Amino acid sequence: GINPNTQKEEIRKLISTEKFSALAFTIQLDPHVGKITYARIYSGELQSGTYLYNVTKKKQERVSRLLLMHANQREEIDKAYSGEIVVLVGPKETSTGDSLSDQNNPILLEQITFPEPVISLSIEPKTKADQEKLSYSLQRLSEEDPTFRVKVDPETNQTIISGMGELHLEILVDRMKTEMGMDANIGKPQVAYKETISKLAEAEGKYIKQSGGRGQYGHCFLRLEPLGRDEGFKFVNGIKGGAIPGEFIPSVEKGVKEAMEKGVLLGYPMTDMQVTLYDGSFHDVDSSDIAFKIAGSMALQEGAKRAGITLLEPIMKLEVTVPEEFMGVAIGDISSKRG
């Protein structure tokens, strides 16, 4: 292994008089005991009720109990020796692949490398009441299985689970049902499309509202221009000669951004465009932040319709390894899906 203090290689012998080192290779959540850690002791010995050092996380952990597992039977032991596979009860922060040692003689053993997930599904609870149960169940399963990932897609707000294959995810969903009494709907994840414009356009946004007292007045002219892919959004203040007072310009930008978030064509967020505020007018009494925000939003929606609004699809890179005789079939299959 590697000594984390000196970054030099160190050798530990598989004998009980050597300094203690072990590797946590599996985490399980036991209904009776809670979180248990399976570890292989490579050198030295470990006593129950003592502390060990998690070298990977740089944290001290207490081992309250040591167990030997015989299938589903447990045997409680006081001491474990090098070469043994034991279960540690007590460590909270330890996860699969962590190196364990005593604090004065840390050693980092070879890491376990986990492959990246290859398939994703969206998951949602069947009832509103199960929402909290779902996040708890997913957290438990991802603690046990490092190849299982959970994330929330910020664009579609769906909970996405990813794993090593369809069977892998099916088994995990089945475990949620049988072990945790949690029913969930599984589906294909929604595609995170975006919208953009294809040509230059100009538009006017005017918001005037008269009521009994003070009214509302916001008026602006915007120029919309397409940008290259992945350039995002740029807002340019092109106001000359104080046509709109400086304090209302951020309000126009805010209105533009909000309209872009909601999308114009199909409700997907807009991107890759430059919006220039180049003219407008104001009223000494009736102009306000909210009026200019609404005017900016109206002008953006109007301008986008004229600027040839179009849908952007997510693009991914795909690498396929295939025997030569099937190359034609694979290429045909990919091109039939517009690849």
N, C-alpha and C positions, 0 to 999 in steps of 0.2 A: 504493500500500500504506500501512500504518500503522507508524509508528516506535514500537516497544514501550516505549521509554524515555519519550517525550513524549506518546504516545497521539495524535499529530497525523498528518494525511495527508501523504505524501511522494510525489514523482513521480520516477521513474527513466526515463531515455531508453534506447532500444534501440540503444545504441552501446557499443563495446568500451572506450572511455576512461572510461565511467561506473563507479560503485561496483558490485561484483558482487551480483547477486540471481538466484535460480532457484527453481523449484517442482518438487518430487518428485511425479510424477503416477502412477507405477506401480512396484511392487516385484515382482521375480521371483526365484525360487530356482533358480539354475543348477546342474546336476549337477557341472560342472567348476570353476566359480569360486565358488559359494556364493551369498550374497545380493547381487543387483545392483539398482541404483536408476536408473530412467529419469527424467531431469530435463530441463526446458526452461529454458535460460538466458535471462533477460529483459534483463539489463544486465551490462556488464563482461565479464571473461574469467576462466577457471579453468584452473589448471595442474595436471597430475598430480603426485602426491607432496606436495601442499600440504594445509593444513587449511581447512575451512569451518565455519561456525557454523549449527547447526540452531536457527532462531529459535523454532519451535513448541515444541521439547522443551527449549530452553535448554541445548544440549549441543554441545561441539566434536567434529567428526568428521574423520577423515583420509581423503583420497581417494588411494588407492594407484595406481589406474589409471583412464584415461579411454578409453572405447571409442565408436566410431561403429558403429551397426548397419546392415547392408544385408541385410534379410531374415534368413537364418541365418548370414550371413558377418559377421565382426567385423573392424574395423580399429582398431588401437591408435593413439591420438594423444597428443601431449604437451600440447596447449593447445586449449581450446574457447572460442568467442567468442559474443557475444550473438546471440540468434535461433536458436541451434543446439539440437537435441535430442540429448543424449548419454547414455551409460550410465556411472554412477559405480560403481567397484568399491572397497569399503573401508568405507563408512558402515554401522554396525551398528544404531544406534538409529532411523534415519530410516524413516518409514512414509509411506504414500500421503497426499498433501495437505500435507506439511510444507514450510514456507518455508525456503530456504537463503540465507545471505548471508555477507559477511565480518564478523568479530566486532566491529570498531569501528564498522560502519555497518549495524546490523540493520534489516530491514524485514519486516513481516508481510504477505504477499500474501493475496489473497482465498481463504478456505478452500473446500475442496470439501465440499459437504454430501451425506451418504449417507442414503438412505431407510432407515426401520426395516424389519427383516425381516417377511415376511408369512406364512411357512409354516415349521413345525417338524416334525422327525422324530427318533425315537430311533435311536441307532446303537450297536452293540456288536460287538466282534471275534468272528470265527468260532471262534478257539481262544484259550485262556488265554495262550499264548505271544505272541500278537499284541497284548496289552493295551498294552504300552509303545509299540509301533509305531503304534498307533492315536492315542495322544495326541500323538506326534511329528508324524504326518501331518496331524492336525487343526490343530495349531499352525502348521505350514508353510502350509497352505491359507488360514488366517485372516490370516496375515501378508501374503499376496499379495492377498487379496480383502477389503476392509473391509466389504462388505455381507454377508459370511458370518460368523455368530456361533456360538460353541460355549459351552455351559454345562452344569454338572452340576446336575440337579434335586435339592435336598437332601431332598425328601420321598420321591421314588421311587428316588433314587440312580441314575437313568438319565443317560447322556450325551445331551444334546439339541443337534442342529444346526439352525440357522435360516438361511433365505435368502430370495431374492426370488421364488421360485416352485419348482414341482416340477422343472422342467427344469434350473434352476440347481443344485439339490441333486443331481439325477441325474448331471449332468456332473462335479460335484466328487467324488462317490462313484466314478464311472468312472475319474477321474484317479488316485484313491487306488489303484485296482486295477492300472491300466496303468503308471503312473509309479513307484508306491511298492511294488507287489507286496503290497498289503494287502487282504485280503478281509473284508468286514463285513456284518453283518445289519442291515437297516433295517426299522423298524416304526413303527406309530403310537405316540406317547408315551402312557404310562399317565396316567389322570386322577388328579390329586391331590385326592381326596375328603378330607373331615374328618368327625368325629363330634361330636355334641353332645347335650344332654338337653333335654326339653321341659317337665318339671314338677319340683316340689320333692320330694325324697325323703330319708329318713334311713337309715343303715345302721351295723351294728356289725362291727368286725373284731377277731377274737381269735386270737392265735397263741400256743399253749402247747405246749412240747415238753419232755418229761422224759427225761433220759438218766441214766446212772450218776452223773455228776458234776453240775456246775452246769447247770440247764435254761435254757429261753428263755421269756420271758413278755412279751407286748405286747398291749395291749387299748385300743381307741379307738372313739369314736362320731363319725360324720361327718354333716353336713347338706349336701346338694347342691342348688344352685339355678341355674336357667338365667340367663344374662346376654344382653344384646343382641348383635346381630351385630358382630363385630370388636372386642369388648371383651376378648377373650383369657381368661386364667385368673387368678383371685384366690384366695389362701389366707388364711383368717381364723383367728386363734388366739382361741377363745372359752372357753378353760379357766379355771375359777374355783376358787379354794381349793386349788390344787396337786394336782388329781386325777391329772395326769401331770406329772412334774418337767420344768422348762424345757428341760433338755438333750436330752430325747427328742422335743420338738415338731418341730425341723427334720427328724428322721428320718421322722416321719409324713408331713411335706410331701414329702420325697424319694420315699417309697413311692407317694404319690398321683400325683406327676409322672411317675414311671416307668410306672405303670399307664395314665395318660392317653396317654403317648407310644405305647404298644403298642396302644391302642384296645380296645374291648370288643365292639363289634358285628361289624366286619369287619377289624379290625386297622389302621384308619386313625387318625391322632392325634386326640385330643379337644380341643375348644376352647370358648370362650364359656360358661364356667361358674364359679360360686363354690363353693368347698369350705370349710366351717366345721368346725373340730375343737372340739366342745363338751363332750365328757366322755370318761372312760376310767378305767383303773386300772393300777397297777403293782405289782411285787414287789420288795422290798428287795434281794434277791440275784439273782434270775433275769432281771430286766429289762435289756435291752441295746438299742443303736441298731438292730441288724439285726432284732430282734424287733418293734420298733415300725414299722420300715420295711415289713416283711411285713404287719403288721396294717393299716397305712394303705392298702397296695395291695389287700388283700382287701376292706376296707370300701368302697373306691372302686368296685371291680368289682361288688360286691353292690348298692351304691346306684345305680349307673348303669343296671343292669337294671330297677330299679323306677322310675327317673326318666324313662321314655319315651325311650329312646335313639334318635336319628335321624341320617340321613346328610345332610351338607351338600355341595352341589355348588359348584365354582368358578363364579363369574358373570363374564361379560365383556361389555363394551359393544361394540356393532357399529354402524358407520355405513355405510349403503349408498347409493350414488348411482345412479339408474336412470332411463331415459326413462319419461315419464308412462304410456305405454301398457302398460308391463311392471310397474307398481307393484303391481297386484293379485297377479300371479304371485309377485313377490319377497316380499310380505308373507305370502302363503299358504305359501311354502316355509319361511320363518322360523318361522311359527306351527306348522307341522307338526313342527318340531324343538323345540317347547316354548319358542320365543322370544317 
